[in-house]
């Protein structure tokens, strides 16, 4: 109806592993609160504006892991990929049997160029464990 604001409902789709993995989900969002373990800003839809109420001053990837009953250690790489398919940032991550949440802040230039971005978690042999796209 006229005069009423349009309500937009979004549901976050978690990036799920292609094969059985300890990685349960991979989330992308603004302003990760390390104390409360929540995003204080938008999740999945990231503003490309460098000003205004929807700007994203800090962009984070958060990986949710399943704890292991057996001692283990795995070295992985988290890769931020721009809309052109260019890897923009690589971050080594170490996963142990006690890992539940691991997070990484994107530190390259902000705001992001417009388009479909992705974050990948890959093994040392470059096998992709999970890929998450965001806008």
C-alpha positions as semicolon CSV with decimal commas, in nm:
position;residue;x (nm);y (nm);z (nm)
1;X;0,000;0,000;0,000
2;X;0,104;0,359;-0,055
3;X;0,275;0,547;0,222
4;X;0,387;0,236;0,411
5;X;0,756;0,144;0,411
6;X;0,842;-0,174;0,224
7;X;0,979;-0,444;0,453
8;X;1,259;-0,660;0,319
9;X;1,311;-0,998;0,486
10;X;1,646;-1,172;0,438
11;X;1,749;-1,515;0,551
12;X;2,115;-1,593;0,592
13;X;2,233;-1,900;0,406
14;X;2,528;-2,066;0,576
15;X;2,813;-2,195;0,361
16;X;2,814;-2,568;0,418
17;X;3,106;-2,798;0,335
18;X;3,085;-3,008;0,018
19;X;3,218;-3,319;0,195
20;X;3,212;-3,424;0,562
21;X;3,426;-3,173;0,746
22;X;3,479;-3,019;1,084
23;X;3,387;-2,684;0,930
24;X;3,018;-2,631;1,005
25;X;2,960;-2,284;0,862
26;X;3,137;-1,980;0,721
27;X;2,982;-1,637;0,781
28;X;3,071;-1,291;0,651
29;X;2,967;-0,971;0,822
30;X;3,047;-0,627;0,960
31;X;3,184;-0,539;1,301
32;X;3,253;-0,876;1,467
33;X;3,216;-0,843;1,844
34;X;3,487;-1,070;1,990
35;X;3,340;-1,039;2,339
36;X;2,979;-1,129;2,258
37;X;3,072;-1,350;1,956
38;X;2,814;-1,184;1,731
39;X;2,818;-0,943;1,438
40;X;2,722;-0,592;1,548
41;X;2,663;-0,493;1,184
42;X;2,517;-0,641;0,869
43;X;2,573;-1,007;0,781
44;X;2,600;-1,150;0,426
45;X;2,498;-0,826;0,252
46;X;2,788;-0,583;0,280
47;X;2,752;-0,216;0,189
48;X;3,000;-0,070;-0,059
49;X;2,939;0,278;0,079
50;X;3,215;0,445;0,280
51;X;2,968;0,669;0,464
52;X;2,617;0,660;0,596
53;X;2,427;0,426;0,826
54;X;2,504;0,107;0,630
55;X;2,880;0,148;0,589
56;X;3,096;-0,143;0,699
57;X;3,400;-0,015;0,889
58;X;3,537;-0,365;0,952
59;X;3,463;-0,680;0,752
60;X;3,506;-1,024;0,909
61;X;3,491;-1,390;0,814
62;X;3,389;-1,624;1,096
63;X;3,434;-2,000;1,067
64;X;3,226;-2,228;1,291
65;X;3,400;-2,560;1,368
66;X;3,297;-2,892;1,520
67;X;3,520;-2,991;1,812
68;X;3,715;-3,313;1,766
69;X;3,740;-3,595;2,020
70;X;4,084;-3,686;1,886
71;X;4,393;-3,466;1,908
72;X;4,451;-3,302;1,570
73;X;4,604;-3,001;1,405
74;X;4,537;-2,872;1,055
75;X;4,684;-2,573;0,873
76;X;4,441;-2,406;0,634
77;X;4,420;-2,083;0,436
78;X;4,133;-1,836;0,429
79;X;4,126;-1,646;0,098
80;X;3,924;-1,332;0,017
81;X;3,841;-1,323;-0,358
82;X;3,715;-1,012;-0,538
83;X;3,439;-1,008;-0,805
84;X;3,700;-1,049;-1,082
85;X;3,826;-1,373;-0,925
86;X;4,148;-1,217;-0,794
87;X;4,266;-1,335;-0,450
88;X;4,288;-1,012;-0,249
89;X;4,405;-1,144;0,086
90;X;4,535;-1,473;0,227
91;X;4,520;-1,557;0,595
92;X;4,668;-1,875;0,743
93;X;4,447;-2,039;1,006
94;X;4,535;-2,321;1,243
95;X;4,259;-2,558;1,345
96;X;4,296;-2,782;1,651
97;X;4,067;-3,028;1,824
98;X;3,943;-2,743;2,048
99;X;3,861;-2,498;1,768
100;X;3,500;-2,381;1,773
101;X;3,516;-2,030;1,625
102;X;3,795;-1,876;1,422
103;X;3,769;-1,527;1,279
104;X;3,967;-1,309;1,044
105;X;3,937;-0,939;0,961
106;X;3,971;-0,825;0,600
107;X;4,239;-0,556;0,609
108;X;4,276;-0,459;0,243
109;X;4,115;-0,147;0,099
110;X;3,764;-0,056;0,206
111;X;3,496;0,005;0,092
112;X;3,482;-0,304;-0,126
113;X;3,436;-0,276;-0,501
114;X;3,079;-0,371;-0,595
115;X;3,006;-0,724;-0,704
116;X;2,994;-1,083;-0,590
117;X;3,284;-1,154;-0,350
118;X;3,377;-1,487;-0,196
119;X;3,576;-1,625;0,093
120;X;3,731;-1,969;0,060
121;X;3,882;-2,203;0,315
122;X;4,143;-2,419;0,144
123;X;4,393;-2,688;0,244
124;X;4,767;-2,655;0,190
125;X;4,718;-2,857;-0,131
126;X;4,462;-2,591;-0,248
127;X;4,157;-2,816;-0,205
128;X;3,857;-2,594;-0,131
129;X;3,682;-2,704;0,190
130;X;3,420;-2,426;0,185
131;X;3,331;-2,121;-0,022
132;X;3,099;-1,843;0,083
133;X;2,979;-1,570;-0,151
134;X;2,859;-1,232;-0,036
135;X;2,762;-0,900;-0,194
